[in-house]
Every structure is written in structure tokens, then in C-alpha cells.
């Protein structure tokens, strides 16, 4: 489990689990003012490896990451209003 607080918006708290992950990465995002979020996943070299739009349910967003090779990644989120949050590190098993 990884928890961060958004420095730009301290009311936004993000809980990422499970970490490490095999199939589905869950992001519990509290305090976000947007229901639809665009997520971008980068490898440790900074290469964009995956992008997905997701509509949360009760502040929970679920991303399928089973297609990613094993390794370390960073996830960053963007709201429709242009607010960014993340770079959260996770490990893909």
C-alpha cells in the first residue's frame, strides 16, 4: 500500500494498492473534484508505457496492468480540469 497527499491540493489523498501488483492496480483517490481521470504509466526510463481514461466509482479507480512487463513504474493522473497528481511508484510482478 502506498499513500500520498497531493502537494498542490492537500485535500487530495491517494491510496495505491496492492503494491506490488500482478493484475489490477487500485487507486483510492479522496478529495478529487473530477469523476473521470486520465492515467499515464511510465517506466523508470521515462517512457510512456500505458494511458487509460477511467471513471471512478466511490473514488475508486481500477487499472488493469497485467500486460505490463515486470518492473518499476510511475503512475500520474490528470483530471478533465487539468489538475495533475502522482507520480506514484509501483512495482509490477
N, C-alpha and C positions, 0 to 999 in steps of 0.2 A: 504494500500500500504506500502510495506517495501522495502527500498533501502539500499544496502550495496556496499562498494567498497572492492575489494579483496586486502588484505594487501600484499600478495605475488606478485600480479600483479595489481598495481594501475590503469592500463588501463582497467581492467575488472570491469564493474559496473552491478549490478544485481537488477532488479526491480521485486518484487513479488506481484501479485495481483490476485483476491481480497484476502484480509486478514482481517477478517476471510473468509473462503471458505466453500462452500457446495459441489460442484461437481467437477469443474475443476480449478486447480491452474495454473496460467500463470507465466512464468519466462521469462522476457526480459533480455537477457544477452548480453551486449555490450562489445566488445573488446576481445571476446573469439576466439582463433585461431583454434578451433575444431568445426565441424558441428555436430558430434554425441557425446552425453553426457550420462553418466550413472548416474542416480539419486538414492539416497538411502534416505529413510524416516525412522526416528527413533522416538519412543515415548519418553516421558520425563524420563523414566527409562533406556534409552539407548538401548532398544531392537529394532532391525531392523524389521520394520513392512511392508515395501514395497521396491521393487527395480524395476527400469524401465529404459531401454535404450530409448533414444529419439533423433531423428534428427530434429534440429530446422529449422524453416522457417523464414527468415529475422530476425535472432537472437531471435525468439520467440519459447519457448518450452511450451507445454501444457500437463499437467499431470492430469489424472482422479484420484481423491482421494475420490470419493463418497463412496467407500467400507470401508473406514476407520471409526472407531467409533469416536464419538465426543471427542475432547480433544486437547491438545497442542502437537505439533510435531516439529521436526527439519529436514530440508532437506539439504543434502550435495551432491555436484556434482563432477564427475570425468571425465576428458577428456581422449581420447584414448592415449594422450601423457603423461598421469599420473599427470596432473595438477589437484589439488583439489580446490574447492571453496565452500563456505557455512560456516557453519552451520547457516541456516536461520530459525528462529522460525516462525511457522504459526499456526493458530487456525482452527480446523475442526469443523464446526457446525453440 
